[in-house]
């Protein structure tokens, strides 16, 4: 696939010149990868960006990096620009699941392979992308639910509030689904309120304040779809005069350093791991693709669960 494009030259006037910058990288023998990142909403995302940038450098891949600032339209624009630049491979982490078919078809028509990392799309036509590498978000929601069922000590109704991730995103949809699947046969576990905190600390705090205003001391558990929202909510809980991790049990997802610090301070009860360190895997997939190898359609990241009791021991090993 890459060889013919690699050799593509266009004529401007009488002189054949390199068509665009990616061709210069190719002339230097480098693979050109266009990557559209969602933004910088969380500690997780920052670590993911760093992993992609550093591993591209290490692999000698020319990375065209674009930050979409949480907007699908910006990701679509970036992908179109990668197509126009004739990059070798396009990779992206889709902010939401739907609405990608047209632009993915444009990439397919241009014969540029697309790799999905971190989040997937809901396209029926699976030929629109080569592989999807990242976590099993539904399983993460299940792990959070299982931990809660196994570790909740109190009697009677268990009133849960839920901070969801970005509306329409795969992790928000799947984590909710996985968590609900586990608690659905346990009627005493009830989700009282559920709202998006957009995967950010600021919004997590704001929404938790509203939950506390509406439900007050009735809240027994917070399930946050990521650590950043949990950390924001911890502030709200403390400002309301309650003890996070004790008066309100907190279950969240990611396993970022901030969550480990909160666990070590006794303010967060468990974090289900979701690894952002997808860069090395992505770069080796890009190289395999360019070498004509077939990739598995789905590459699932292996991850653990870190309860508060393990935090101090695990903290020194954390890479993000
Ligand atoms: O897609 C992964 C999710 O996106 C992470 O859990 C969250 O922190 C991030 O913003």
Boltz pocket constraint, residues with backbone or C-beta under 6 A from the ligand:
constraints:
  - pocket:
      binder: B
      contacts: [[A, 41], [A, 42], [A, 43], [A, 44], [A, 45], [A, 118], [A, 119], [A, 171], [A, 199], [A, 225], [A, 226], [A, 227], [A, 228], [A, 253], [A, 254], [A, 274]]
      max_distance: 6.0
